[in-house]
Amino acid sequence: MIGPSSSHTAGAVRIGLVSGQLCGFNPKAITVFFHGSLKSTYSTHKTDAGVVAGVLGFPVDDDRIKCSIELARSSGIQVEFNGIELKDAHPSTIIVKTMDAEGKECVLRASTIGGGNIVIEEVDGIKLLLDGKQNCIFGLTEAKDVELLKKEVLGLGNGNTVDFEKQQNGFMFKICGGETVDPEAAQNIASLAYVRSVKFIKAVMPIVISSRHFYSTCKELMDISVKNNCQMSDTIIQFEAECSGRSAEAVIDEMRQIYVAMRQSIVKGNEKESELLGNMFKGNAKRMDSFIKAGKSICGTTLSEVTRNALAVMEVNGSMGRIVACPTAGSAGTMPATVITLAEKNSIPEEKAIKALFTGAGIGIIVAQNASISGAVGGCQAECGTASALSAAALTEMFGGNCSMVLSSVALALGNVMGMVCDPVAGMVEIPCIQRNVLAAANAIVSAEMALAGVDSVIPADEVIGAMDEVGKLMPVSLKDTLGAGLSNSPTARRFQSQINKNGNALTTTATL
């Protein structure tokens, strides 16, 4: 993806991609409303550019995201951004209103929940709750015709989910699935006399998956791995293959591409000083590299190289470069800096390191299911904390740890950073985000070392994840990506913020739809 934020950039692009489909990627006007923390950070996190890019049809790794607003306006598209206050809404909720060339309007409400994941909540008043991972046909019919429609959609094929729900404006139907849920099927349903409206949304996530859910807890993942006498990575690879309809080799090959992209972000960040969006500093990775080459490392070069590489990746991210969200863009430096650096320093085969990434990814999914990986929801413990935990898990397996040791490393890593707040200076994914990736990387290493040595976390990983969720919910909103407290409220931070806001980036008014 293109940085700087997985939630607020990549997630915004995916929300825009859904909105773009609904106007045929041919908008005449785009009006975006930002709720919650996004009113403070929409410009610095490039959420505005992300939404517009998606409506124009650009994918999450497209370099044109950076200039999407200018491209839209130069094409004669009216683009407007507003703040909005919504009751009981996710703090990263976005409403996109588009008008197509024929003057037809469409209003989409969605939230970006972390790591590029989204929830489509509503389209033109129809409540949906879609995650963008499957194709979907939805619309309205009358209550008296529901049974007729049920019989009609049964012919679409197995593996699809069909829901009907009485709503204020009619009876909603929603059909989600894979290849058989397509525009042709939507047209066939639209031709039925008793169907009032039909829309089709193509999946916007990388792989269309089945409706099967991932393992709900770390213990469940460990138990099935132990039962099958295999590593957690083997269990996760098999799950991914079954859900996506691909071979295990194809799944591993995709992770190999991710591994290559991670390494490329390290190389790019170390090649030259990246021009960060906030322009508050630059070149820290290069400084660290010079420090290492001068032989000044105080505890050997390994930790210094991990530090340098974490800085390098995050500086690429902060300059809207291409990185891998793991699990988020704001924590994207942790896993490459630990797994790749230590694999290469210890001459570990690349295939073994690639497999270990699956274990980290699986832990990330479980954290996201049971807590949050968004700083706007759970603070920095949810982002850099989770990145540290999944990196520790990958390291522990990569260096020969068993499943129990893997989970100990997860519990230790998360417990060590419990309560870390999200307080980005001036709303940029720079200070303290970049340096906290270094902390997360170091924490991952010591947590893996302790687990491999047999240090018991005592509190199980699942309970630590639950505790992190509890702390995130208790954490004041002012400490969750809203610039209300912490480092973002320091005098120096406020001066940076004032300077950025002079450029017209602040949403000081609240609009209504």
C-alpha positions in Angstrom: 0.0 0.0 0.0 0.9 3.7 -0.2 1.5 5.3 3.2 1.1 7.0 5.6 -1.8 5.2 7.3 -3.4 1.8 6.7 -6.6 2.9 8.4 -6.8 6.4 7.2 -5.2 6.0 3.7 -5.6 2.4 2.5 -8.9 2.0 4.3 -10.1 5.3 2.9 -9.1 4.1 -0.7 -11.2 1.0 -0.2 -14.2 3.0 1.0 -13.7 5.2 -2.1 -13.6 2.1 -4.3 -17.0 1.0 -3.1 -18.4 4.5 -3.6 -16.8 4.6 -7.0 -18.5 1.4 -8.1 -21.8 2.8 -7.1 -21.3 5.8 -9.4 -19.6 3.8 -12.2 -16.2 5.4 -11.4 -17.5 8.5 -13.3 -18.4 11.1 -10.6 -19.4 14.6 -11.4 -19.1 15.6 -7.7 -17.6 14.0 -4.6 -18.4 15.3 -1.1 -16.7 13.6 1.9 -17.8 14.0 5.5 -15.3 13.1 8.3 -16.3 12.1 11.8 -14.4 11.7 15.0 -10.6 11.6 14.9 -10.6 12.0 11.1 -11.7 15.7 11.5 -8.3 16.3 13.0 -6.1 14.0 10.9 -7.9 13.6 7.5 -5.4 15.8 5.7 -2.2 14.7 7.4 -3.1 11.1 7.0 -4.1 11.7 3.4 -7.6 10.3 4.1 -9.0 12.9 1.7 -6.7 11.8 -1.1 -7.4 8.2 -0.3 -11.2 8.5 -0.6 -11.0 10.5 -3.9 -8.5 8.0 -5.3 -10.8 5.2 -4.6 -13.8 6.9 -6.2 -11.6 7.4 -9.3 -10.8 3.7 -9.3 -7.2 3.8 -8.1 -6.0 0.7 -6.0 -4.3 1.0 -2.6 -0.8 0.7 -4.1 -1.2 3.3 -6.8 1.2 6.2 -6.8 -1.5 8.5 -8.1 -3.1 8.5 -4.7 -0.8 11.3 -3.8 -2.3 13.7 -6.3 -5.8 12.2 -6.7 -7.6 15.4 -5.5 -5.7 17.5 -8.1 -6.4 15.0 -10.8 -10.1 15.0 -9.9 -10.5 18.7 -9.9 -8.5 19.1 -13.1 -11.0 16.7 -14.7 -13.8 19.0 -13.8 -15.0 17.0 -10.8 -16.2 19.0 -7.8 -14.5 17.8 -4.6 -15.5 19.0 -1.1 -14.6 18.0 2.4 -16.6 18.6 5.6 -16.6 17.6 9.3 -19.7 15.9 10.7 -20.8 14.7 14.1 -22.5 11.3 14.2 -24.1 9.6 17.2 -22.6 6.3 18.4 -20.3 6.0 15.4 -16.9 4.5 15.0 -14.2 7.2 15.5 -13.0 6.7 11.9 -16.3 7.0 10.1 -16.6 8.4 6.6 -19.6 9.4 4.6 -19.1 9.7 0.8 -21.7 11.4 -1.3 -21.2 11.1 -5.1 -23.1 12.5 -8.0 -22.7 10.8 -11.4 -22.8 12.4 -14.8 -26.6 12.0 -14.9 -27.0 13.9 -11.6 -27.9 10.7 -9.6 -26.7 10.9 -6.0 -25.4 8.0 -3.9 -24.6 8.3 -0.2 -22.3 5.7 1.4 -21.5 5.5 5.1 -18.5 3.4 6.2 -15.8 3.1 8.8 -12.1 2.2 8.5 -11.3 -0.1 11.5 -7.6 -0.7 11.2 -5.0 -2.4 9.0 -6.9 -1.3 5.8 -10.0 -3.2 6.9 -13.3 -1.5 6.4 -17.0 -1.9 7.3 -19.6 -0.6 4.8 -22.4 0.4 7.1 -25.1 1.9 4.9 -25.8 2.8 1.2 -28.6 5.1 0.4 -30.3 4.4 3.7 -30.0 0.6 3.4 -28.1 -0.8 6.5 -25.6 -3.4 5.3 -22.5 -4.2 7.5 -20.2 -5.5 4.7 -16.4 -6.0 5.1 -15.5 -5.7 1.4 -14.0 -9.2 1.3 -16.8 -10.7 -0.8 -18.9 -9.7 -3.7 -22.3 -8.5 -2.7 -25.8 -8.0 -4.3 -28.2 -6.0 -2.1 -31.4 -4.0 -2.4 -35.0 -3.7 -1.3 -38.1 -5.7 -1.9 -41.6 -5.9 -0.2 -42.2 -8.1 2.8 -44.8 -10.1 0.9 -42.3 -11.1 -1.8 -39.4 -12.2 0.4 -40.2 -16.0 0.0 -40.3 -15.6 -3.8 -36.9 -13.9 -3.8 -35.4 -16.5 -1.5 -36.2 -19.2 -4.0 -34.7 -17.1 -6.8 -31.3 -16.6 -5.1 -30.9 -20.2 -4.1 -29.8 -20.9 -7.7 -26.7 -18.7 -7.3 -24.6 -21.5 -6.0 -23.3 -22.9 -2.7 -21.1 -21.1 -0.3 -23.0 -17.8 -0.6 -24.7 -16.1 2.4 -28.2 -14.7 2.0 -29.7 -12.3 4.6 -33.1 -10.7 4.7 -34.0 -7.9 7.2 -37.0 -5.7 7.7 -35.8 -2.1 7.6 -37.6 1.3 7.8 -37.6 1.7 4.0 -38.5 -1.9 3.0 -37.3 -5.4 3.3 -33.5 -5.5 2.7 -31.9 -8.5 1.0 -28.1 -9.1 0.9 -26.3 -11.9 -1.0 -22.6 -12.2 -0.4 -20.2 -14.7 -1.9 -17.6 -15.4 -4.6 -17.7 -15.7 -8.4 -21.4 -16.6 -8.7 -22.4 -13.3 -7.0 -21.7 -11.1 -10.0 -23.2 -8.3 -12.1 -25.2 -10.7 -14.3 -26.8 -12.2 -11.2 -27.6 -8.7 -10.0 -29.2 -7.9 -13.3 -31.3 -11.1 -13.2 -32.6 -10.1 -9.7 -33.2 -6.5 -10.9 -35.5 -7.9 -13.6 -37.9 -9.3 -11.1 -41.0 -7.2 -11.0 -41.3 -7.3 -7.2 -37.7 -6.1 -6.5 -37.6 -2.3 -5.9 -33.8 -1.7 -6.1 -30.6 -3.7 -6.7 -27.0 -2.7 -6.4 -23.8 -4.8 -6.9 -20.5 -4.3 -5.0 -17.4 -6.1 -6.1 -15.0 -7.1 -3.3 -12.3 -4.5 -2.6 -10.0 -6.6 -0.5 -7.1 -8.5 -2.2 -8.6 -12.0 -2.1 -12.3 -13.0 -2.2 -12.7 -15.5 0.6 -15.3 -17.9 1.8 -17.6 -17.1 4.7 -15.5 -19.4 7.0 -14.1 -17.5 10.0 -10.5 -17.6 11.2 -9.6 -19.2 14.6 -11.2 -17.1 17.3 -8.4 -17.4 19.9 -4.7 -18.0 20.2 -5.4 -21.1 22.2 -7.6 -22.5 19.4 -4.9 -21.9 16.8 -2.3 -23.5 19.1 -4.5 -26.6 19.9 -5.2 -27.4 16.3 -1.5 -27.0 15.4 -0.4 -29.3 18.3 -3.1 -31.8 17.3 -1.8 -31.9 13.8 1.8 -31.9 15.0 2.7 -28.9 12.9 3.8 -25.3 13.3 1.2 -22.5 13.5 2.3 -21.3 10.1 1.3 -24.6 8.6 -2.2 -24.3 10.1 -2.6 -20.8 8.8 -1.3 -21.6 5.3 -3.8 -24.5 5.1 -6.6 -22.3 6.3 -5.8 -19.5 3.8 -5.6 -22.0 0.9 -9.0 -23.6 1.8 -10.7 -20.2 2.2 -9.3 -18.6 -1.0 -9.5 -21.7 -3.2 -5.8 -21.6 -4.0 -3.0 -24.1 -3.4 -0.7 -23.8 -0.4 2.1 -23.0 -2.9 0.2 -20.1 -4.3 -0.5 -18.8 -0.8 3.2 -19.0 0.1 4.1 -17.3 -3.1 1.9 -14.4 -2.2 3.6 -14.1 1.1 7.0 -14.3 -0.7 5.9 -11.2 -2.7 5.0 -9.5 0.6 8.5 -10.4 2.0 10.1 -8.9 -1.1 8.0 -5.7 -0.7 9.1 -5.5 3.0 12.8 -5.8 2.0 12.3 -3.2 -0.8 10.9 -0.7 1.8 14.0 -1.2 3.9 16.3 -0.7 1.0 14.5 2.4 -0.3 14.5 3.9 3.2 18.2 3.4 3.5 19.1 4.6 0.0 18.3 8.3 0.6 16.6 10.7 3.0 12.9 10.5 2.6 10.9 13.8 2.4 8.3 13.3 5.1 4.9 14.9 4.7 5.2 16.8 8.0 8.7 18.1 7.2 9.5 18.0 11.0 12.7 16.0 10.4 14.3 13.7 7.9 17.2 11.4 7.5 17.2 9.5 10.8 17.7 6.2 9.1 20.8 7.6 7.4 22.1 9.0 10.7 21.7 5.5 12.2 23.5 4.0 9.3 26.4 6.4 9.7 26.5 5.6 13.4 26.8 1.9 12.7 29.5 2.3 10.1 31.5 4.4 12.5 31.6 1.4 14.9 29.8 3.3 17.7 27.0 0.8 18.4 26.8 0.3 22.2 25.4 -3.2 22.2 26.6 -4.7 19.0 25.4 -4.0 15.5 22.3 -6.3 15.4 20.0 -4.0 17.5 21.4 -1.0 15.7 20.6 -2.4 12.3 17.1 -3.3 13.5 16.7 0.3 14.7 18.0 1.6 11.4 15.7 -0.6 9.3 12.6 0.2 11.4 13.4 3.9 10.9 13.9 3.4 7.2 10.6 1.7 6.5 8.7 4.3 8.6 10.4 7.1 6.7 9.3 5.6 3.4 5.8 5.3 4.9 5.8 8.9 6.1 6.7 10.1 2.6 3.8 8.3 1.0 6.0 5.5 -0.3 5.1 1.8 -0.8 5.1 -0.3 2.4 3.4 -3.4 3.8 0.9 -2.8 6.6 1.8 -5.3 9.3 -0.7 -4.9 10.8 -1.0 -1.2 10.1 1.0 1.4 8.2 1.7 3.3 11.4 3.5 0.2 12.7 4.9 -1.1 9.4 8.5 -0.8 10.3 8.4 -3.3 13.2 8.1 -6.7 11.4 10.5 -6.0 8.5 13.1 -4.6 10.9 12.9 -7.7 13.1 12.2 -10.7 10.9 14.2 -9.7 7.8 17.1 -8.2 9.7 17.5 -11.1 12.1 17.0 -13.7 9.4 19.8 -12.2 7.3 22.1 -11.7 10.3 21.6 -15.3 11.3 21.7 -16.9 7.8 18.2 -18.2 8.2 16.8 -19.5 4.9 14.4 -17.1 3.3 11.7 -19.7 3.0 11.8 -20.2 6.8 11.4 -16.5 7.4 8.5 -16.3 4.9 6.7 -19.1 6.7 7.2 -17.3 10.0 5.3 -14.3 8.6 2.2 -16.4 8.5 2.4 -17.0 12.2 2.7 -13.3 12.8 -0.2 -12.6 10.5 -2.4 -15.2 12.3 -1.8 -13.5 15.6 -2.6 -10.2 14.1 -6.0 -11.5 12.9 -6.8 -12.8 16.3 -5.9 -9.5 18.0 -8.1 -7.6 15.4 -11.0 -10.0 16.1 -10.8 -9.7 19.9 -9.6 -6.1 20.4 -8.5 -3.5 17.8 -5.5 -2.7 15.7 -6.5 0.9 15.2 -4.9 3.7 17.2 -8.1 5.7 17.0 -9.9 2.8 18.9 -7.3 1.4 21.2 -4.3 3.7 21.3 -0.8 2.9 20.1 -0.8 -0.3 22.1 -3.3 -1.5 19.4 -0.9 -0.6 16.5 2.8 -0.7 17.6 1.8 -3.1 20.4 0.2 -5.5 18.1 3.0 -5.2 15.6 5.5 -6.0 18.4 3.4 -9.1 19.4 3.1 -10.5 15.9 6.8 -9.9 15.2 7.7 -11.7 18.4 5.5 -14.6 17.3 7.2 -14.8 13.9 10.7 -14.5 15.5 9.9 -17.2 18.1 8.8 -19.7 15.4 11.6 -18.7 13.1 14.2 -19.5 15.8 12.7 -22.9 16.6 10.2 -22.1 19.3 7.1 -24.4 19.8 3.5 -23.2 19.8 3.5 -22.6 23.5 6.6 -20.4 23.2 5.1 -18.5 20.4 2.1 -17.6 22.5 4.3 -16.7 25.5 6.1 -14.2 23.3 2.8 -12.7 22.2 1.7 -12.3 25.8 5.0 -10.8 26.9 5.2 -8.3 24.0 1.7 -7.0 24.5 2.0 -6.9 28.2 5.1 -4.8 28.0 3.5 -2.0 26.1 0.0 -2.1 27.7 -1.6 1.3 27.8 0.6 3.0 25.2 -1.4 6.0 23.8 -1.8 7.3 20.3 -0.7 11.0 20.3 0.7 11.8 16.9 2.3 15.3 16.7 0.3 17.5 14.4 -1.6 14.4 13.3 1.3 13.2 11.2 2.4 9.5 11.2 5.9 10.7 12.2 6.4 11.7 15.8 6.3 9.6 17.9 5.1 6.9 15.5 8.4 6.3 13.7 10.4 6.0 16.9 7.8 3.8 18.5 8.3 1.3 15.8 11.9 1.0 17.1 10.6 0.4 20.6 8.1 -2.2 19.2 11.0 -3.9 17.3 13.2 -4.1 20.4 10.3 -5.3 22.5 9.6 -8.0 20.0 13.2 -9.3 20.1 13.4 -9.4 23.9 10.0 -11.0 24.2 11.0 -13.7 21.7 14.3 -14.2 23.5 12.5 -14.6 26.9 9.9 -17.0 25.4 12.7 -19.1 23.7 14.5 -19.3 27.1 11.4 -20.7 28.7 10.2 -17.5 30.5 6.5 -18.0 31.2 4.2 -15.1 30.6 1.9 -16.5 33.3 -1.1 -14.5 31.9 -2.2 -16.4 28.7 -2.0 -14.5 25.4 -5.8 -14.5 24.9 -6.2 -12.9 28.3 -3.6 -10.3 27.6 -5.4 -9.4 24.3 -8.6 -9.1 26.4 -6.9 -6.8 28.8 -5.5 -4.7 26.0 -9.1 -4.3 24.6 -10.3 -3.3 28.1 -7.6 -0.7 28.5 -8.3 0.7 25.0 -12.0 1.1 25.8 -11.1 2.9 29.1 -8.5 5.2 27.4 -9.8 8.7 27.0 -10.7 9.8 23.5 -8.1 12.6 23.9 -5.4 9.9 23.8 -6.7 8.0 20.8 -5.5 9.9 17.6 -7.5 13.1 18.3 -4.5 15.3 19.2 -6.2 16.1 22.5 -3.4 15.1 25.0 0.0 13.5 25.3 2.8 14.5 23.0 0.4 15.9 20.5 -0.7 18.5 23.1 2.8 19.7 24.0 3.7 23.3 23.1 6.1 22.2 20.4 3.5 19.9 18.8 0.9 22.7 18.9 3.3 25.0 17.0 3.8 22.3 14.3 0.0 21.8 14.2 -0.7 25.6 13.9 1.8 25.8 11.0 0.1 22.9 9.2 -3.4 24.3 9.8 -2.4 27.7 8.3 -2.3 25.8 5.0 -6.1 25.3 5.2 -6.1 21.7 6.4 -8.2 22.0 9.5 -12.0 21.2 9.6 -13.3 23.8 12.0 -16.9 23.5 11.0 -19.4 20.7 11.2 -21.7 20.1 8.3 -24.9 18.1 7.9 -26.0 15.8 5.0 
